[in-house]
């Protein structure tokens, strides 16, 4: 599980292929591939070309501004940052236990976020590749093409995301960059009318989510040779593990302790208080990317990298505490034959299981009278430091803050989900490049194979970094003398 193709000797003599930027992901990144004259791959790298300055400019701000500020990292998963920051700052205001209404409103908000984000990624960004083929005609390999060929699939995908956004709106105040969560609790609960409007739709949403799981599974089973080997990268994996009426081991997106397994499924650590995450995880910096490379301290940077997100969570937990999703999890585990699945394309199947779980959990919360309560906030003895961890759609998300006596932030450290998956994405890209690039002329379809491997992780590059701007997609094949011998490009 050590790094592969990390550096190339005499790179100036090699040909360079660039995909810049990677498309159908949130944010900007590029891939570079170095080949020799025999088209042997010497180096493949996923470069994150944006720069994130949030860890710097959050410093000096009053702590109560932070939950609203940090969600500007991203327009796709702002709720995740909103809640992770709120959880960290709960500790600053001494709110070690929220009121039942506050915790359940936050959970409702978060599970709405999981549902809408998973629906967006699967139906809008990835289904064109899965339904039409990785090298199909580029003009129809998009959500418009899906709507034309599979109108009912596209319609349900849109409605699933719409419902998730409506859950966010009624809990956070608006669909994007809401203000519903505050240090120590929330600033609103649901009205009876808001609850009843969501209840009128939730059973359709659960039914459509069950159909989505079947679709993802059938796509996987229709071509197991592809789905089980494409971009394969064995690694450790990590997630939060919560508790339920059966005790420790349940899938929980909002709260829990850290659990990690090795690539064969054996436990590396379990029931770790996430406040001490920095005793287990270290971040490596590389000169060719603005995104860090986390790894488990005990194993070192070469062998300690890991995966997070749906594929890790579904295989790391002991059970899912909703019936339909648990039945699907068991089917998933049985399909894997008792050993973990590591193929990136299996993320899609696991992602739809999680979307179903989110829908079932939203239904349960809507039937809970606490979401109509009026006890919204609490506080206790003031603290100077807080860590908040949550399972964002893309994986485990860490927010860590220190605050001085003037209520100003003095330290901000964020390890976002995509950062945790950084090395795994690089490994997946390398595997695909070695398998599909050798001896072939560059085509758009070939480039898309590489992008498909990245999209499987549902990366949010704006979360991992931060910059403004727009870039076109271009790929060039350059010979050893620096002459461009083949070029493909698309508009920015």
C-alpha positions as CSV (number, residue, x, y, z in Angstrom):
1,X,0.0,0.0,0.0
2,X,3.0,2.3,-0.5
3,X,3.0,5.2,-2.9
4,X,3.4,4.3,-6.6
5,X,4.7,6.4,-9.5
6,X,5.2,9.4,-7.1
7,X,8.2,10.9,-9.0
8,X,9.8,10.4,-12.4
9,X,13.5,10.5,-13.1
10,X,14.4,13.1,-15.8
11,X,10.9,14.4,-16.3
12,X,12.2,16.9,-18.8
13,X,12.6,14.0,-21.3
14,X,9.1,12.7,-20.9
15,X,5.9,13.6,-22.7
16,X,3.2,15.4,-20.7
17,X,-0.6,14.9,-20.9
18,X,-2.7,17.4,-18.9
19,X,-6.4,17.3,-18.1
20,X,-7.1,20.9,-17.0
21,X,-9.5,21.1,-15.3
22,X,-11.2,17.9,-14.3
23,X,-14.9,18.3,-15.2
24,X,-18.2,17.5,-13.4
25,X,-16.7,18.0,-10.0
26,X,-17.0,20.9,-7.5
27,X,-14.0,23.1,-7.8
28,X,-10.9,23.1,-10.0
29,X,-8.2,20.5,-10.4
30,X,-6.0,19.0,-13.1
31,X,-4.3,15.7,-13.9
32,X,-0.8,15.5,-15.4
33,X,0.6,12.3,-16.9
34,X,4.2,11.8,-17.9
35,X,5.0,9.1,-20.5
36,X,8.1,7.9,-22.3
37,X,8.5,7.3,-26.0
38,X,7.0,3.8,-25.5
39,X,4.0,5.4,-23.8
40,X,4.9,3.8,-20.5
41,X,3.5,5.8,-17.6
42,X,6.1,7.2,-15.3
43,X,4.1,9.7,-13.2
44,X,0.5,10.6,-12.7
45,X,-0.7,13.3,-10.3
46,X,-3.9,14.9,-9.4
47,X,-3.1,18.6,-8.8
48,X,-5.4,20.9,-6.8
49,X,-4.7,24.3,-8.4
50,X,-6.9,26.4,-6.1
51,X,-5.7,27.9,-2.9
52,X,-7.8,27.8,0.3
53,X,-7.2,30.7,2.7
54,X,-10.0,30.0,5.2
55,X,-7.6,28.7,7.9
56,X,-5.9,32.1,7.8
57,X,-8.7,34.6,7.4
58,X,-10.9,33.0,10.1
59,X,-8.3,34.0,12.6
60,X,-9.2,37.2,14.4
61,X,-12.9,36.9,13.8
62,X,-15.4,36.5,16.6
63,X,-16.2,32.9,17.1
64,X,-19.9,33.3,16.6
65,X,-19.4,34.4,13.0
66,X,-17.5,31.2,12.1
67,X,-20.4,28.7,11.4
68,X,-21.8,31.1,8.8
69,X,-18.4,32.1,7.4
70,X,-16.9,28.6,6.8
71,X,-19.8,27.3,4.8
72,X,-18.7,29.7,2.1
73,X,-16.1,27.1,1.4
74,X,-18.7,25.4,-0.8
75,X,-22.1,25.8,-2.3
76,X,-22.7,22.1,-2.6
77,X,-22.1,21.0,1.0
78,X,-22.3,24.2,3.1
79,X,-24.4,22.5,5.8
80,X,-21.6,20.1,6.6
81,X,-19.2,23.0,7.4
82,X,-21.9,24.9,9.1
83,X,-22.6,22.0,11.5
84,X,-19.0,20.9,12.0
85,X,-18.0,24.4,13.0
86,X,-21.1,24.6,15.3
87,X,-20.2,21.4,17.0
88,X,-16.7,22.7,17.7
89,X,-18.0,26.0,19.0
90,X,-20.6,24.2,21.2
91,X,-17.6,23.3,23.3
92,X,-16.4,26.9,23.4
93,X,-19.7,28.0,24.9
94,X,-19.8,25.0,27.2
95,X,-22.7,23.3,25.5
96,X,-21.5,19.7,25.9
97,X,-25.1,18.4,25.5
98,X,-27.6,20.2,23.3
99,X,-31.4,20.3,24.0
100,X,-33.3,17.4,22.3
101,X,-34.9,19.9,19.9
102,X,-31.6,21.5,18.9
103,X,-29.8,18.1,18.2
104,X,-32.7,16.8,16.2
105,X,-33.1,19.9,14.1
106,X,-29.4,19.7,13.4
107,X,-29.7,16.1,12.5
108,X,-32.7,16.8,10.2
109,X,-30.7,19.6,8.5
110,X,-27.7,17.3,8.0
111,X,-29.6,14.3,6.7
112,X,-31.3,16.6,4.2
113,X,-27.9,17.7,3.1
114,X,-26.7,14.1,2.7
115,X,-29.8,13.3,0.6
116,X,-29.5,16.3,-1.7
117,X,-25.8,16.0,-2.2
118,X,-25.9,12.2,-2.9
119,X,-28.7,12.7,-5.4
120,X,-26.9,15.6,-7.1
121,X,-23.7,13.6,-7.5
122,X,-25.2,10.3,-8.6
123,X,-27.9,11.6,-11.0
124,X,-26.4,14.8,-12.3
125,X,-22.7,14.2,-12.3
126,X,-22.1,10.5,-12.6
127,X,-25.1,8.8,-14.1
128,X,-24.2,10.0,-17.7
129,X,-20.9,8.0,-17.5
130,X,-22.6,4.9,-16.0
131,X,-25.6,4.9,-18.3
132,X,-24.0,5.8,-21.6
133,X,-20.4,4.5,-21.2
134,X,-17.2,6.3,-20.3
135,X,-16.3,7.0,-23.9
136,X,-19.7,7.6,-25.3
137,X,-20.5,10.7,-27.3
138,X,-19.5,13.7,-25.2
139,X,-22.5,15.8,-26.4
140,X,-25.0,13.6,-24.6
141,X,-22.9,12.5,-21.7
142,X,-24.6,15.0,-19.3
143,X,-27.8,15.4,-17.3
144,X,-29.6,16.7,-20.4
145,X,-28.7,13.5,-22.3
146,X,-29.9,11.4,-19.3
147,X,-33.2,13.3,-19.3
148,X,-33.6,12.6,-23.0
149,X,-32.9,8.9,-22.8
150,X,-34.1,8.1,-19.3
151,X,-36.6,10.9,-18.4
152,X,-38.1,9.2,-15.4
153,X,-34.7,8.5,-13.9
154,X,-33.7,12.2,-14.4
155,X,-37.0,13.4,-13.0
156,X,-36.7,11.4,-9.8
157,X,-33.1,12.5,-9.4
158,X,-34.1,16.2,-9.6
159,X,-37.0,15.6,-7.2
160,X,-34.8,13.8,-4.7
161,X,-32.4,16.7,-4.6
162,X,-35.2,19.2,-4.4
163,X,-36.7,17.5,-1.3
164,X,-33.3,17.5,0.4
165,X,-32.9,21.2,-0.3
166,X,-36.4,21.8,1.1
167,X,-35.4,20.0,4.3
168,X,-32.4,22.3,4.5
169,X,-34.5,25.4,3.9
170,X,-37.0,24.8,6.7
171,X,-34.2,24.0,9.2
172,X,-31.4,26.4,8.2
173,X,-33.5,29.3,6.8
174,X,-32.5,28.9,3.2
175,X,-31.3,26.2,0.8
176,X,-27.7,27.4,0.5
177,X,-25.6,29.1,3.2
178,X,-28.3,29.1,5.9
179,X,-27.9,30.3,9.4
180,X,-30.0,27.8,11.4
181,X,-27.2,26.4,13.6
182,X,-25.5,28.5,16.2
183,X,-22.9,27.8,19.0
184,X,-24.9,26.0,21.6
185,X,-27.9,25.0,19.5
186,X,-30.2,26.3,16.7
187,X,-32.2,29.4,16.1
188,X,-35.4,27.9,14.9
189,X,-37.4,24.7,15.1
190,X,-40.1,23.5,12.6
191,X,-43.6,24.7,12.5
192,X,-46.4,22.1,12.2
193,X,-47.1,23.3,8.6
194,X,-43.4,22.8,7.6
195,X,-43.4,19.4,9.2
196,X,-46.6,18.3,7.5
197,X,-45.4,19.5,4.1
198,X,-42.3,17.4,4.3
199,X,-44.3,14.4,5.6
200,X,-46.5,14.6,2.5
201,X,-43.4,13.9,0.3
202,X,-41.2,11.7,2.4
203,X,-42.7,8.3,1.5
204,X,-42.2,9.0,-2.2
205,X,-38.6,10.0,-1.5
206,X,-38.0,6.7,0.3
207,X,-39.5,4.7,-2.6
208,X,-37.4,6.6,-5.1
209,X,-34.3,6.1,-3.0
210,X,-34.9,2.4,-2.9
211,X,-35.1,2.5,-6.7
212,X,-31.8,4.4,-6.9
213,X,-30.1,1.7,-4.8
214,X,-31.4,-1.0,-7.2
215,X,-30.2,1.0,-10.1
216,X,-26.7,1.4,-8.7
217,X,-26.5,-2.2,-7.8
218,X,-27.7,-3.4,-11.2
219,X,-25.2,-1.3,-13.0
220,X,-22.5,-2.8,-10.7
221,X,-23.6,-6.3,-11.3
222,X,-24.1,-5.9,-15.0
223,X,-20.3,-5.5,-15.6
224,X,-18.5,-6.8,-12.5
225,X,-15.2,-7.1,-14.3
226,X,-15.2,-3.3,-14.9
227,X,-16.8,-2.2,-11.6
228,X,-14.6,-4.4,-9.4
229,X,-11.3,-3.4,-11.0
230,X,-11.5,0.1,-12.5
231,X,-9.1,2.4,-10.6
232,X,-8.6,-0.2,-7.9
233,X,-6.7,1.2,-4.9
234,X,-6.5,-0.8,-1.7
235,X,-6.2,1.2,1.5
236,X,-7.2,1.6,5.1
237,X,-10.5,3.4,5.7
238,X,-12.0,5.5,8.5
239,X,-15.3,7.0,9.6
240,X,-17.3,8.1,12.6
241,X,-19.2,5.3,14.3
242,X,-22.2,6.1,16.4
243,X,-24.4,4.3,18.9
244,X,-28.1,3.1,18.8
245,X,-30.3,0.9,20.9
246,X,-27.9,-1.9,20.2
247,X,-24.9,0.0,21.3
248,X,-21.7,1.1,19.6
249,X,-21.2,0.3,15.9
250,X,-24.1,2.1,14.1
251,X,-23.8,4.3,11.0
252,X,-24.2,7.9,12.1
253,X,-23.5,10.9,10.0
254,X,-23.8,13.5,12.8
255,X,-21.9,12.2,15.8
256,X,-19.8,9.4,17.1
257,X,-16.2,8.3,17.7
258,X,-13.5,7.4,15.2
259,X,-13.0,3.9,13.8
260,X,-10.4,2.8,11.3
261,X,-9.8,-0.5,9.5
262,X,-7.0,-1.8,7.4
263,X,-7.4,-2.8,3.8
264,X,-8.5,-6.3,4.8
265,X,-11.1,-5.1,7.3
266,X,-9.1,-5.6,10.5
267,X,-9.5,-2.9,13.2
268,X,-6.7,-0.3,13.5
269,X,-8.4,1.7,16.2
270,X,-11.9,2.1,17.5
271,X,-13.9,4.3,19.9
272,X,-11.4,7.1,19.6
273,X,-12.6,10.5,20.9
274,X,-12.3,12.8,17.8
275,X,-11.2,15.7,20.0
276,X,-7.8,13.9,19.9
277,X,-7.7,13.4,16.2
278,X,-4.3,15.0,15.9
279,X,-2.7,12.1,17.9
280,X,-3.8,9.7,15.1
281,X,-3.7,11.8,11.9
282,X,-1.0,13.9,10.4
283,X,-1.0,15.9,7.2
284,X,1.8,15.9,4.7
285,X,2.4,18.8,2.3
286,X,3.6,18.3,-1.3
287,X,4.9,21.0,-3.5
288,X,2.7,20.2,-6.5
289,X,-0.7,20.5,-4.8
290,X,-2.5,22.9,-2.6
291,X,-4.3,20.0,-0.9
292,X,-2.6,18.1,1.9
293,X,-2.1,14.4,2.2
294,X,-3.3,13.0,5.6
295,X,-2.1,9.7,7.0
296,X,-2.3,7.6,10.2
297,X,0.7,8.6,12.3
298,X,1.3,5.1,13.5
299,X,1.9,3.8,9.9
300,X,3.7,6.8,8.4
301,X,3.0,8.6,5.1
302,X,3.9,5.8,2.8
303,X,1.6,3.2,4.3
304,X,-0.8,5.2,6.4
305,X,-3.1,6.8,3.8
306,X,-6.8,5.9,3.8
307,X,-10.2,6.4,2.3
308,X,-13.3,8.1,3.7
309,X,-16.9,8.6,2.5
310,X,-19.7,6.2,1.6
311,X,-17.5,3.2,0.6
312,X,-15.7,3.5,4.0
313,X,-18.8,4.2,6.1
314,X,-21.0,1.4,4.8
315,X,-18.2,-1.2,5.3
316,X,-16.9,0.3,8.6
317,X,-20.1,0.2,10.6
318,X,-21.7,-2.9,12.1
319,X,-25.2,-1.9,11.1
320,X,-27.4,0.9,9.7
321,X,-30.2,1.9,12.1
322,X,-33.0,2.1,9.5
323,X,-34.5,-1.1,8.1
324,X,-34.4,-0.6,4.3
325,X,-30.9,0.7,4.3
326,X,-29.7,-2.0,6.6
327,X,-31.1,-4.7,4.3
328,X,-29.2,-3.1,1.4
329,X,-26.0,-2.9,3.5
330,X,-26.2,-6.6,4.1
331,X,-26.6,-7.3,0.4
332,X,-23.6,-5.0,-0.3
333,X,-21.4,-6.9,2.3
334,X,-22.5,-10.3,1.0
335,X,-21.6,-9.2,-2.5
336,X,-18.1,-8.4,-1.4
337,X,-17.8,-11.9,0.0
338,X,-16.6,-10.9,3.5
339,X,-13.7,-8.7,2.4
340,X,-13.8,-5.0,1.8
341,X,-14.5,-3.6,-1.7
342,X,-11.9,-1.1,-2.7
343,X,-12.9,-0.3,-6.3
344,X,-13.9,3.4,-6.6
345,X,-17.0,2.6,-8.7
346,X,-18.4,0.8,-5.7
347,X,-18.7,4.2,-4.1
348,X,-21.9,4.8,-6.2
349,X,-23.7,1.8,-4.8
350,X,-22.7,2.7,-1.2
351,X,-23.7,6.3,-1.8
352,X,-27.2,5.3,-2.8
353,X,-27.5,3.1,0.3
354,X,-26.6,6.1,2.3
355,X,-29.2,8.2,0.5
356,X,-31.8,5.7,1.4
357,X,-30.7,5.8,5.0
358,X,-30.9,9.6,5.0
359,X,-34.5,9.4,3.7
360,X,-35.5,6.9,6.3
361,X,-33.9,9.0,9.1
362,X,-35.7,12.1,7.9
363,X,-39.0,10.3,8.1
364,X,-38.3,9.2,11.7
365,X,-37.3,12.7,12.7
366,X,-40.4,14.2,11.1
367,X,-42.5,11.9,13.3
368,X,-40.6,13.1,16.5
369,X,-42.4,15.8,18.4
370,X,-39.1,17.3,19.6
371,X,-38.5,19.0,16.2
372,X,-41.5,21.3,17.1
373,X,-40.0,22.3,20.5
374,X,-38.9,25.7,21.7
375,X,-35.9,24.9,23.8
376,X,-33.3,25.8,21.2
377,X,-30.0,26.7,22.9
378,X,-27.9,25.9,26.0
379,X,-24.5,26.9,27.4
380,X,-22.2,26.1,30.2
381,X,-18.6,26.8,31.4
382,X,-16.6,28.7,28.8
383,X,-13.8,26.8,27.1
384,X,-10.9,28.0,24.9
385,X,-10.7,25.1,22.4
386,X,-13.2,22.9,20.5
387,X,-13.1,20.2,17.8
388,X,-16.2,19.3,15.8
389,X,-16.3,16.3,13.5
390,X,-19.1,15.2,11.2
391,X,-19.6,12.8,8.3
392,X,-20.1,15.1,5.3
393,X,-21.4,13.6,2.1
394,X,-17.8,13.0,0.9
395,X,-16.5,11.7,4.2
396,X,-15.1,12.6,7.6
397,X,-14.8,16.4,8.2
398,X,-12.7,17.9,10.9
399,X,-13.1,21.5,12.3
400,X,-10.7,22.6,15.1
401,X,-10.7,26.1,16.7
402,X,-9.0,27.9,19.6
403,X,-10.6,31.1,20.9
404,X,-8.9,33.8,23.1
405,X,-10.4,35.7,26.1
406,X,-11.7,38.4,23.7
407,X,-13.8,35.8,21.8
408,X,-11.6,36.0,18.8
409,X,-10.4,32.8,16.9
410,X,-6.7,32.2,17.2
411,X,-6.4,28.9,15.5
412,X,-8.4,27.2,12.7
413,X,-7.5,23.8,11.3
414,X,-9.8,22.1,8.8
415,X,-9.3,18.6,7.4
416,X,-12.1,18.2,4.8
417,X,-13.4,15.0,3.3
418,X,-11.8,15.4,0.0
419,X,-8.4,16.0,1.6
420,X,-8.7,12.7,3.5
421,X,-9.3,11.0,0.1
422,X,-6.4,12.8,-1.6
423,X,-3.9,9.9,-1.9
424,X,-6.7,7.4,-2.8
425,X,-7.8,9.6,-5.7
426,X,-4.2,9.9,-6.9
427,X,-3.8,6.1,-6.7
428,X,-7.0,5.6,-8.6
429,X,-5.9,8.0,-11.4
430,X,-2.6,6.2,-11.7
431,X,-4.2,2.8,-12.0
432,X,-6.6,4.0,-14.7
433,X,-3.7,5.7,-16.6
434,X,-1.6,2.6,-16.6
435,X,-4.5,0.4,-17.7
436,X,-6.0,2.6,-20.4
437,X,-3.3,5.0,-21.7
438,X,-0.5,2.6,-22.9
439,X,-0.1,2.6,-26.6
440,X,-3.3,4.6,-27.3
441,X,-3.8,7.9,-29.1
442,X,-5.4,10.5,-26.8
443,X,-9.1,10.8,-27.2
444,X,-11.7,12.6,-25.1
445,X,-13.1,9.2,-24.1
446,X,-9.7,8.2,-22.8
447,X,-9.4,11.4,-20.8
448,X,-12.9,10.8,-19.4
449,X,-11.9,7.4,-18.1
450,X,-9.4,9.2,-15.9
451,X,-12.0,11.7,-14.8
452,X,-14.5,8.9,-14.0
453,X,-12.1,7.6,-11.4
454,X,-11.9,11.0,-9.7
455,X,-15.7,11.6,-9.9
456,X,-16.3,8.3,-8.1
457,X,-15.0,9.9,-4.9
458,X,-17.4,12.9,-5.3
459,X,-14.5,15.3,-4.7
460,X,-15.2,18.9,-3.5
461,X,-12.1,20.7,-4.5
462,X,-13.5,24.0,-3.4
463,X,-13.8,22.6,0.1
464,X,-10.2,21.4,0.0
465,X,-8.9,24.7,-1.4
466,X,-10.2,28.1,-2.3
467,X,-9.9,30.4,-5.3
468,X,-12.0,32.3,-7.8
469,X,-11.9,31.9,-11.6
470,X,-12.8,29.7,-14.5
471,X,-10.6,27.5,-16.6
472,X,-11.1,25.6,-19.9
473,X,-10.4,21.9,-20.4
474,X,-7.4,21.2,-22.6
475,X,-5.1,18.2,-23.1
476,X,-1.9,18.3,-25.0
477,X,0.5,15.5,-26.0
478,X,4.1,17.0,-26.1
479,X,7.1,15.2,-27.5
480,X,10.6,15.2,-26.0
481,X,11.5,18.4,-27.8
482,X,8.5,20.2,-26.4
483,X,6.5,20.3,-29.6
484,X,2.7,19.8,-29.3
485,X,1.8,16.8,-31.5
486,X,-1.8,16.5,-30.4
487,X,-4.3,18.8,-28.7
488,X,-7.9,18.6,-27.4
489,X,-9.8,21.4,-25.7
490,X,-13.2,22.5,-24.7
491,X,-14.6,25.9,-23.6
492,X,-14.2,27.2,-20.0
